């Protein structure tokens, strides 16, 4: 059914010696969406992906992907799953088309079907012109797009992307982002783990933040930002000596950043806060270089939810 969830995780637990990698993880992912999975290093993200993609067995819990219980029927689940890890899986000495044909043969497509599927995916990821070029001559973004193409050879209904743009420059990340968007437009469900919070902000429909092996918050990026305190007013002063005075004019959760000559505070009504702050600064004789109202960044949300643990 189209409205059925693509991924259901209930009470997932995995223990390594004296450490709980997963401690009762629950997660539901709607079909045809991008679900972000964020958390500090060691929070359990990769362990969860490995279990959901049948590479690791949990100690407890249930995982259903594309309607299949991955513990009870792992072989069937693998026919509906694609996985792209942090490191390239293609052969650098071969051309892009040769790589895709090889993956097609590994998936028992036969020579003719493997070639047709390779041509289809090269066109989809805008790699047709370089299909005969050795992969070692590809840019980072091109390699990751080829990796994505290879993961789609069996037409998976659910695709797991574990930090797919690690090490790429901004251009390469943008190329991969565009490729992911095209997959979702075609109906693929994507679960994405990433170290780049901007990436989660750009790509995901919903985000689950996990820490110590369980989900501690979830929602859209906007919902998580609102949960962290909603809008904030930022004031950048010309004279650092006036920072304390500017801070005294604001109310709520006031944060002072001496390096940037900036004070920031949570606000309710955006326009009223902006107007009131400008009037208060003028009346107090505080010269501002910039005054703006903004939403909190996903970085701030992440730091708040995980209490500053390393990402």
Secondary structure, DSSP 8 states (H G I E B T S, - for coil): -TTSEEEEEEEEEEEETTEEEEEEEEEEEETTSEEEEE--TTSSHHHHHHHHTTSS--SEEEEEETTEETTT-HHHHHTTEEEE-SS--S-TTSBHHHHHHHHHHHTT--HHHHHHHHHHHHHHTT-GGGTTSBGGGS-HHHHHHHHHHHHTTT--SEEEEESTTTT--HHHHHHHHHHHHHHHHTT-EEEEE-S-HHHHHHH-SEEEEEETTEEEEEE-HHHHHHHTTSEEEEEEESSGGGHHHHHHH--SSEEEETTTTEEEEE-SSHHHHHHHHHHHHHHHT--EEEEEEEE--HHHHHHHHTTT---
